[in-house]
Each structure stands twice: as C-alpha cells, then as structure tokens.
C-alpha cells in the first residue's frame, strides 16, 4: 500500500481514500473521459488492467489492486501515470 500511496501523492489527477486491511482500492481521477472507455484504452495501449468504477456504481475512477510484486506494481503505476498525462 505504501507504494500506491507514494504514487497517489505524486499524481495530480488521482485521489483515493486509503484502504484499511485490503489489497484493492477505489481511485478517483480528474479526466474528461468515461471511466470504462479510459480503462479499455489503458488495457489496449499500456497493458494495465483496472476495473472501471461504473461497474460498482462509482463513475469517475476505477478499482486498483496493489497486491503484486513490487517491480510489477511500480511499472503498472508508471504506465497508468503515462496514460493520464494525455490529459495535461
């Protein structure tokens, strides 16, 4: 969770309420694109899988799982950040 928190703290378009005792969280983002459309594009272009928030009646973000080997998590977050840069 500390790695995800570090990334969130450095990512201006993303916020979350830090989870307690679980390995998934809901992140919210400030982008002008439907969350499902963004997640599909993210998967196709960056190979990163997130579950769109609209699947949980929480549009405007996604479910992020952070229980992965550290190199995999860091690379996935870097790719997500890169995808979010398109909105800068």
N, CA, C and O atoms as a printed pandas DataFrame, in Angstrom:
     atom_number atom_name residue_name chain_id  residue_number  x_coord  y_coord  z_coord
0              1         N          UNK        A               1    0.823   -1.191    0.000
1              2        CA          UNK        A               1    0.000    0.000    0.000
2              3         C          UNK        A               1    0.866    1.254    0.000
3              4         O          UNK        A               1    0.473    2.272   -0.569
4              5         N          UNK        A               2    2.020    1.197    0.619
5              6        CA          UNK        A               2    2.893    2.375    0.665
6              7         C          UNK        A               2    3.334    2.807   -0.733
7              8         O          UNK        A               2    3.449    4.002   -1.006
8              9         N          UNK        A               3    3.581    1.845   -1.613
9             10        CA          UNK        A               3    3.979    2.169   -2.985
10            11         C          UNK        A               3    2.828    2.874   -3.704
11            12         O          UNK        A               3    3.045    3.872   -4.392
12            13         N          UNK        A               4    1.628    2.368   -3.549
13            14        CA          UNK        A               4    0.464    3.006   -4.163
14            15         C          UNK        A               4    0.250    4.398   -3.582
15            16         O          UNK        A               4   -0.063    5.329   -4.324
16            17         N          UNK        A               5    0.411    4.556   -2.285
17            18        CA          UNK        A               5    0.235    5.866   -1.657
18            19         C          UNK        A               5    1.271    6.859   -2.185
19            20         O          UNK        A               5    0.951    8.017   -2.452
20            21         N          UNK        A               6    2.498    6.403   -2.330
21            22        CA          UNK        A               6    3.561    7.259   -2.882
22            23         C          UNK        A               6    3.184    7.733   -4.281
23            24         O          UNK        A               6    3.367    8.902   -4.620
24            25         N          UNK        A               7    2.662    6.824   -5.081
25            26        CA          UNK        A               7    2.260    7.181   -6.443
26            27         C          UNK        A               7    1.097    8.165   -6.422
27            28         O          UNK        A               7    1.114    9.160   -7.146
28            29         N          UNK        A               8    0.093    7.896   -5.602
29            30        CA          UNK        A               8   -1.071    8.789   -5.478
30            31         C          UNK        A               8   -0.616   10.191   -5.080
31            32         O          UNK        A               8   -1.087   11.183   -5.637
32            33         N          UNK        A               9    0.282   10.268   -4.136
33            34        CA          UNK        A               9    0.770   11.571   -3.659
34            35         C          UNK        A               9    1.464   12.364   -4.756
35            36         O          UNK        A               9    1.490   13.594   -4.711
36            37         N          UNK        A              10    2.024   11.675   -5.736
37            38        CA          UNK        A              10    2.741   12.357   -6.812
38            39         C          UNK        A              10    1.889   12.543   -8.061
39            40         O          UNK        A              10    2.343   13.151   -9.030
40            41         N          UNK        A              11    0.682   12.037   -8.054
41            42        CA          UNK        A              11   -0.173   12.054   -9.247
42            43         C          UNK        A              11   -1.281   13.105   -9.081
43            44         O          UNK        A              11   -2.221   12.892   -8.315
44            45         N          UNK        A              12   -1.178   14.241   -9.795
45            46        CA          UNK        A              12   -2.144   15.324   -9.589
46            47         C          UNK        A              12   -3.577   15.013  -10.012
47            48         O          UNK        A              12   -4.500   15.682   -9.548
48            49         N          UNK        A              13   -3.790   14.045  -10.856
49            50        CA          UNK        A              13   -5.147   13.754  -11.329
50            51         C          UNK        A              13   -5.850   12.651  -10.530
51            52         O          UNK        A              13   -7.000   12.323  -10.825
52            53         N          UNK        A              14   -5.186   12.075   -9.531
53            54        CA          UNK        A              14   -5.735   10.912   -8.827
54            55         C          UNK        A              14   -5.814   11.157   -7.328
55            56         O          UNK        A              14   -4.913   11.739   -6.724
56            57         N          UNK        A              15   -6.920   10.697   -6.743
57            58        CA          UNK        A              15   -7.087   10.718   -5.286
58            59         C          UNK        A              15   -7.654    9.372   -4.861
59            60         O          UNK        A              15   -8.156    8.601   -5.678
60            61         N          UNK        A              16   -7.562    9.113   -3.572
61            62        CA          UNK        A              16   -8.196    7.924   -3.012
62            63         C          UNK        A              16   -8.405    8.118   -1.535
63            64         O          UNK        A              16   -7.817    9.004   -0.916
64            65         N          UNK        A              17   -9.237    7.291   -0.987
65            66        CA          UNK        A              17   -9.337    7.150    0.454
66            67         C          UNK        A              17   -8.571    5.863    0.739
67            68         O          UNK        A              17   -8.996    4.776    0.348
68            69         N          UNK        A              18   -7.442    5.998    1.422
69            70        CA          UNK        A              18   -6.577    4.835    1.640
70            71         C          UNK        A              18   -7.367    3.683    2.256
71            72         O          UNK        A              18   -8.080    3.867    3.242
72            73         N          UNK        A              19   -7.237    2.505    1.672
73            74        CA          UNK        A              19   -7.963    1.339    2.178
74            75         C          UNK        A              19   -7.395    0.858    3.510
75            76         O          UNK        A              19   -6.264    1.170    3.879
76            77         N          UNK        A              20   -8.204    0.101    4.204
77            78        CA          UNK        A              20   -7.789   -0.441    5.503
78            79         C          UNK        A              20   -7.916   -1.954    5.470
79            80         O          UNK        A              20   -9.020   -2.500    5.496
80            81         N          UNK        A              21   -6.773   -2.623    5.412
81            82        CA          UNK        A              21   -6.756   -4.075    5.526
82            83         C          UNK        A              21   -7.157   -4.859    4.300
83            84         O          UNK        A              21   -7.457   -6.048    4.407
84            85         N          UNK        A              22   -7.171   -4.230    3.133
85            86        CA          UNK        A              22   -7.484   -4.948    1.897
86            87         C          UNK        A              22   -6.441   -4.592    0.837
87            88         O          UNK        A              22   -5.714   -3.609    0.982
88            89         N          UNK        A              23   -6.370   -5.378   -0.207
89            90        CA          UNK        A              23   -5.354   -5.158   -1.231
90            91         C          UNK        A              23   -5.903   -4.515   -2.502
91            92         O          UNK        A              23   -5.245   -4.527   -3.542
92            93         N          UNK        A              24   -7.103   -3.957   -2.419
93            94        CA          UNK        A              24   -7.681   -3.208   -3.533
94            95         C          UNK        A              24   -8.232   -1.901   -3.004
95            96         O          UNK        A              24   -8.564   -1.776   -1.825
96            97         N          UNK        A              25   -8.322   -0.934   -3.896
97            98        CA          UNK        A              25   -8.834    0.370   -3.507
98            99         C          UNK        A              25   -9.570    0.986   -4.685
99           100         O          UNK        A              25   -9.391    0.572   -5.830
100          101         N          UNK        A              26  -10.387    1.966   -4.397
101          102        CA          UNK        A              26  -11.049    2.734   -5.440
102          103         C          UNK        A              26  -10.286    4.042   -5.588
103          104         O          UNK        A              26  -10.149    4.803   -4.630
104          105         N          UNK        A              27   -9.792    4.296   -6.793
105          106        CA          UNK        A              27   -9.135    5.567   -7.064
106          107         C          UNK        A              27  -10.074    6.428   -7.894
107          108         O          UNK        A              27  -10.818    5.922   -8.733
108          109         N          UNK        A              28  -10.033    7.705   -7.657
109          110        CA          UNK        A              28  -10.819    8.658   -8.442
110          111         C          UNK        A              28   -9.846    9.484   -9.258
111          112         O          UNK        A              28   -8.749    9.809   -8.805
112          113         N          UNK        A              29  -10.266    9.818  -10.470
113          114        CA          UNK        A              29   -9.403   10.637  -11.308
114          115         C          UNK        A              29  -10.160   11.792  -11.910
115          116         O          UNK        A              29  -11.384   11.768  -12.039
116          117         N          UNK        A              30   -9.404   12.801  -12.275
117          118        CA          UNK        A              30   -9.948   14.003  -12.880
118          119         C          UNK        A              30   -9.519   14.015  -14.339
119          120         O          UNK        A              30   -8.500   14.602  -14.703
120          121         N          UNK        A              31  -10.326   13.349  -15.169
121          122        CA          UNK        A              31  -10.048   13.305  -16.601
122          123         C          UNK        A              31  -11.361   13.481  -17.359
123          124         O          UNK        A              31  -12.419   13.110  -16.852
124          125         N          UNK        A              32  -11.305   14.038  -18.557
125          126        CA          UNK        A              32  -12.516   14.247  -19.350
126          127         C          UNK        A              32  -12.859   13.055  -20.236
127          128         O          UNK        A              32  -13.117   13.217  -21.429
128          129         N          UNK        A              33  -12.861   11.860  -19.653
129          130        CA          UNK        A              33  -13.158   10.649  -20.421
130          131         C          UNK        A              33  -13.936    9.698  -19.520
131          132         O          UNK        A              33  -13.680    9.609  -18.319
132          133         N          UNK        A              34  -14.872    9.001  -20.106
133          134        CA          UNK        A              34  -15.627    7.982  -19.391
134          135         C          UNK        A              34  -14.667    6.952  -18.800
135          136         O          UNK        A              34  -13.708    6.545  -19.456
136          137         N          UNK        A              35  -14.928    6.533  -17.561
137          138        CA          UNK        A              35  -14.007    5.621  -16.890
138          139         C          UNK        A              35  -13.869    4.281  -17.611
139          140         O          UNK        A              35  -12.765    3.740  -17.681
140          141         N          UNK        A              36  -14.930    3.749  -18.136
141          142        CA          UNK        A              36  -14.825    2.474  -18.844
142          143         C          UNK        A              36  -14.022    2.623  -20.133
143          144         O          UNK        A              36  -13.188    1.776  -20.456
144          145         N          UNK        A              37  -14.275    3.692  -20.858
145          146        CA          UNK        A              37  -13.527    3.955  -22.089
146          147         C          UNK        A              37  -12.032    4.101  -21.777
147          148         O          UNK        A              37  -11.189    3.563  -22.496
148          149         N          UNK        A              38  -11.712    4.827  -20.706
149          150        CA          UNK        A              38  -10.316    5.003  -20.330
150          151         C          UNK        A              38   -9.678    3.672  -19.939
151          152         O          UNK        A              38   -8.546    3.392  -20.335
152          153         N          UNK        A              39  -10.382    2.857  -19.176
153          154        CA          UNK        A              39   -9.823    1.571  -18.744
154          155         C          UNK        A              39   -9.581    0.634  -19.918
155          156         O          UNK        A              39   -8.580   -0.083  -19.941
156          157         N          UNK        A              40  -10.474    0.633  -20.883
157          158        CA          UNK        A              40  -10.281   -0.208  -22.073
158          159         C          UNK        A              40   -9.072    0.279  -22.865
159          160         O          UNK        A              40   -8.252   -0.521  -23.317
160          161         N          UNK        A              41   -8.970    1.591  -23.030
161          162        CA          UNK        A              41   -7.824    2.163  -23.738
162          163         C          UNK        A              41   -6.523    1.866  -22.992
163          164         O          UNK        A              41   -5.508    1.539  -23.608
164          165         N          UNK        A              42   -6.558    1.980  -21.674
165          166        CA          UNK        A              42   -5.387    1.695  -20.846
166          167         C          UNK        A              42   -4.930    0.250  -21.019
167          168         O          UNK        A              42   -3.733   -0.018  -21.125
168          169         N          UNK        A              43   -5.873   -0.669  -21.047
169          170        CA          UNK        A              43   -5.540   -2.072  -21.227
170          171         C          UNK        A              43   -4.944   -2.320  -22.614
171          172         O          UNK        A              43   -3.933   -3.011  -22.742
172          173         N          UNK        A              44   -5.563   -1.761  -23.642
173          174        CA          UNK        A              44   -5.089   -1.983  -25.011
174          175         C          UNK        A              44   -3.737   -1.345  -25.270
175          176         O          UNK        A              44   -2.883   -1.943  -25.925
176          177         N          UNK        A              45   -3.533   -0.126  -24.758
177          178        CA          UNK        A              45   -2.321    0.618  -25.085
178          179         C          UNK        A              45   -1.169    0.401  -24.105
179          180         O          UNK        A              45   -0.003    0.462  -24.495
180          181         N          UNK        A              46   -1.489    0.151  -22.849
181          182        CA          UNK        A              46   -0.440    0.053  -21.828
182          183         C          UNK        A              46   -0.371   -1.320  -21.156
183          184         O          UNK        A              46    0.574   -1.600  -20.419
184          185         N          UNK        A              47   -1.362   -2.174  -21.405
185          186        CA          UNK        A              47   -1.361   -3.496  -20.794
186          187         C          UNK        A              47   -1.678   -3.476  -19.303
187          188         O          UNK        A              47   -1.302   -4.393  -18.573
188          189         N          UNK        A              48   -2.369   -2.428  -18.850
189          190        CA          UNK        A              48   -2.728   -2.285  -17.435
190          191         C          UNK        A              48   -4.226   -2.510  -17.281
191          192         O          UNK        A              48   -5.034   -1.885  -17.968
192          193         N          UNK        A              49   -4.584   -3.405  -16.377
193          194        CA          UNK        A              49   -5.982   -3.745  -16.153
194          195         C          UNK        A              49   -6.499   -3.103  -14.870
195          196         O          UNK        A              49   -6.009   -3.384  -13.776
196          197         N          UNK        A              50   -7.491   -2.243  -15.023
197          198        CA          UNK        A              50   -8.236   -1.669  -13.898
198          199         C          UNK        A              50   -9.703   -1.984  -14.134
199          200         O          UNK        A              50  -10.127   -2.144  -15.279
200          201         N          UNK        A              51  -10.477   -2.073  -13.071
201          202        CA          UNK        A              51  -11.913   -2.296  -13.208
202          203         C          UNK        A              51  -12.592   -0.933  -13.133
203          204         O          UNK        A              51  -12.468   -0.242  -12.122
204          205         N          UNK        A              52  -13.311   -0.534  -14.189
205          206        CA          UNK        A              52  -13.939    0.780  -14.201
206          207         C          UNK        A              52  -14.902    0.966  -13.031
207          208         O          UNK        A              52  -15.636    0.052  -12.657
208          209         N          UNK        A              53  -14.882    2.149  -12.474
209          210        CA          UNK        A              53  -15.740    2.454  -11.333
210          211         C          UNK        A              53  -17.221    2.321  -11.628
211          212         O          UNK        A              53  -18.004    2.006  -10.732
212          213         N          UNK        A              54  -17.621    2.557  -12.882
213          214        CA          UNK        A              54  -19.048    2.444  -13.190
214          215         C          UNK        A              54  -19.577    1.030  -12.979
215          216         O          UNK        A              54  -20.786    0.834  -12.856
216          217         N          UNK        A              55  -18.680    0.040  -12.935
217          218        CA          UNK        A              55  -19.088   -1.344  -12.658
218          219         C          UNK        A              55  -19.522   -1.520  -11.199
219          220         O          UNK        A              55  -20.140   -2.523  -10.842
220          221         N          UNK        A              56  -19.191   -0.530  -10.364
221          222        CA          UNK        A              56  -19.553   -0.554   -8.938
222          223         C          UNK        A              56  -20.458    0.622   -8.592
223          224         O          UNK        A              56  -20.634    0.971   -7.425
224          225         N          UNK        A              57  -21.031    1.230   -9.644
225          226        CA          UNK        A              57  -21.849    2.430   -9.482
226          227         C          UNK        A              57  -21.043    3.562   -8.855
227          228         O          UNK        A              57  -21.568    4.347   -8.066
228          229         N          UNK        A              58  -19.751    3.640   -9.217
229          230        CA          UNK        A              58  -18.831    4.682   -8.758
230          231         C          UNK        A              58  -18.092    5.259   -9.965
231          232         O          UNK        A              58  -16.887    5.047  -10.105
232          233         N          UNK        A              59  -18.791    5.982  -10.834
233          234        CA          UNK        A              59  -18.119    6.506  -12.024
234          235         C          UNK        A              59  -17.042    7.530  -11.656
235          236         O          UNK        A              59  -17.061    8.132  -10.583
236          237         N          UNK        A              60  -16.106    7.701  -12.591
237          238        CA          UNK        A              60  -15.055    8.691  -12.384
238          239         C          UNK        A              60  -13.796    8.133  -11.756
239          240         O          UNK        A              60  -13.020    8.869  -11.146
240          241         N          UNK        A              61  -13.593    6.834  -11.904
241          242        CA          UNK        A              61  -12.405    6.216  -11.330
242          243         C          UNK        A              61  -12.387    4.738  -11.629
243          244         O          UNK        A              61  -13.019    4.271  -12.576
244          245         N          UNK        A              62  -11.646    3.996  -10.801
245          246        CA          UNK        A              62  -11.509    2.562  -11.033
246          247         C          UNK        A              62  -11.049    1.850   -9.770
247          248         O          UNK        A              62  -10.549    2.463   -8.827
248          249         N          UNK        A              63  -11.233    0.551   -9.786
249          250        CA          UNK        A              63  -10.695   -0.286   -8.711
250          251         C          UNK        A              63   -9.259   -0.645   -9.076
251          252         O          UNK        A              63   -8.975   -1.136  -10.169
252          253         N          UNK        A              64   -8.374   -0.388   -8.136
253          254        CA          UNK        A              64   -6.956   -0.638   -8.315
254          255         C          UNK        A              64   -6.512   -1.705   -7.337
255          256         O          UNK        A              64   -6.665   -1.547   -6.126
256          257         N          UNK        A              65   -5.968   -2.780   -7.851
257          258        CA          UNK        A              65   -5.378   -3.806   -6.998
258          259         C          UNK        A              65   -3.888   -3.541   -6.877
259          260         O          UNK        A              65   -3.210   -3.335   -7.884
260          261         N          UNK        A              66   -3.377   -3.545   -5.669
261          262        CA          UNK        A              66   -1.956   -3.239   -5.487
262          263         C          UNK        A              66   -1.183   -4.362   -4.816
263          264         O          UNK        A              66   -0.090   -4.143   -4.294
264          265         N          UNK        A              67   -1.740   -5.550   -4.829
265          266        CA          UNK        A              67   -1.057   -6.712   -4.259
266          267         C          UNK        A              67   -0.345   -7.440   -5.406
267          268         O          UNK        A              67   -0.864   -8.397   -5.979
268          269         N          UNK        A              68    0.847   -6.958   -5.715
269          270        CA          UNK        A              68    1.642   -7.506   -6.814
270          271         C          UNK        A              68    3.110   -7.377   -6.430
271          272         O          UNK        A              68    3.452   -6.601   -5.538
272          273         N          UNK        A              69    3.967   -8.119   -7.088
273          274        CA          UNK        A              69    5.394   -7.925   -6.828
274          275         C          UNK        A              69    5.767   -6.452   -7.077
275          276         O          UNK        A              69    5.242   -5.817   -7.992
276          277         N          UNK        A              70    6.656   -5.933   -6.270
277          278        CA          UNK        A              70    6.986   -4.505   -6.334
278          279         C          UNK        A              70    7.335   -4.015   -7.740
279          280         O          UNK        A              70    6.818   -2.977   -8.154
280          281         N          UNK        A              71    8.188   -4.715   -8.492
281          282        CA          UNK        A              71    8.503   -4.216   -9.843
282          283         C          UNK        A              71    7.268   -4.139  -10.752
283          284         O          UNK        A              71    7.135   -3.208  -11.547
284          285         N          UNK        A              72    6.382   -5.103  -10.631
285          286        CA          UNK        A              72    5.164   -5.127  -11.453
286          287         C          UNK        A              72    4.255   -3.968  -11.067
287          288         O          UNK        A              72    3.728   -3.278  -11.939
288          289         N          UNK        A              73    4.067   -3.750   -9.778
289          290        CA          UNK        A              73    3.227   -2.651   -9.303
290          291         C          UNK        A              73    3.787   -1.309   -9.748
291          292         O          UNK        A              73    3.051   -0.466  -10.261
292          293         N          UNK        A              74    5.070   -1.108   -9.556
293          294        CA          UNK        A              74    5.678    0.172   -9.943
294          295         C          UNK        A              74    5.557    0.421  -11.450
295          296         O          UNK        A              74    5.277    1.541  -11.876
296          297         N          UNK        A              75    5.767   -0.617  -12.245
297          298        CA          UNK        A              75    5.639   -0.466  -13.698
298          299         C          UNK        A              75    4.196   -0.169  -14.093
299          300         O          UNK        A              75    3.950    0.685  -14.945
300          301         N          UNK        A              76    3.245   -0.862  -13.484
301          302        CA          UNK        A              76    1.838   -0.618  -13.781
302          303         C          UNK        A              76    1.414    0.797  -13.430
303          304         O          UNK        A              76    0.694    1.441  -14.193
304          305         N          UNK        A              77    1.854    1.280  -12.282
305          306        CA          UNK        A              77    1.526    2.647  -11.879
306          307         C          UNK        A              77    2.193    3.666  -12.800
307          308         O          UNK        A              77    1.597    4.693  -13.124
308          309         N          UNK        A              78    3.419    3.387  -13.220
309          310        CA          UNK        A              78    4.102    4.280  -14.160
310          311         C          UNK        A              78    3.333    4.345  -15.479
311          312         O          UNK        A              78    3.179    5.420  -16.058
312          313         N          UNK        A              79    2.857    3.207  -15.946
313          314        CA          UNK        A              79    2.093    3.175  -17.199
314          315         C          UNK        A              79    0.759    3.895  -17.040
315          316         O          UNK        A              79    0.325    4.604  -17.948
316          317         N          UNK        A              80    0.112    3.721  -15.901
317          318        CA          UNK        A              80   -1.136    4.445  -15.636
318          319         C          UNK        A              80   -0.868    5.945  -15.620
319          320         O          UNK        A              80   -1.623    6.713  -16.216
320          321         N          UNK        A              81    0.182    6.365  -14.957
321          322        CA          UNK        A              81    0.539    7.784  -14.937
322          323         C          UNK        A              81    0.799    8.323  -16.328
323          324         O          UNK        A              81    0.383    9.434  -16.658
324          325         N          UNK        A              82    1.489    7.537  -17.148
325          326        CA          UNK        A              82    1.763    7.935  -18.527
326          327         C          UNK        A              82    0.450    8.112  -19.305
327          328         O          UNK        A              82    0.311    9.057  -20.082
328          329         N          UNK        A              83   -0.485    7.224  -19.100
329          330        CA          UNK        A              83   -1.780    7.340  -19.781
330          331         C          UNK        A              83   -2.540    8.581  -19.323
331          332         O          UNK        A              83   -3.230    9.219  -20.118
332          333         N          UNK        A              84   -2.416    8.919  -18.058
333          334        CA          UNK        A              84   -3.094   10.108  -17.543
334          335         C          UNK        A              84   -2.486   11.405  -18.073
335          336         O          UNK        A              84   -3.163   12.432  -18.122
336          337         N          UNK        A              85   -1.205   11.364  -18.472
337          338        CA          UNK        A              85   -0.535   12.565  -18.998
338          339         C          UNK        A              85   -1.192   13.088  -20.254
339          340         O          UNK        A              85   -1.046   14.268  -20.573
340          341         N          UNK        A              86   -1.923   12.236  -20.991
341          342        CA          UNK        A              86   -2.571   12.683  -22.214
342          343         C          UNK        A              86   -3.582   13.793  -21.949
343          344         O          UNK        A              86   -3.988   14.495  -22.875
344          345         N          UNK        A              87   -3.992   13.959  -20.693
345          346        CA          UNK        A              87   -4.988   14.957  -20.350
346          347         C          UNK        A              87   -4.373   16.240  -19.799
347          348         O          UNK        A              87   -5.097   17.155  -19.405
348          349         N          UNK        A              88   -3.064   16.313  -19.770
349          350        CA          UNK        A              88   -2.386   17.523  -19.266
350          351         C          UNK        A              88   -2.438   18.632  -20.290
351          352         O          UNK        A              88   -1.922   19.722  -20.046
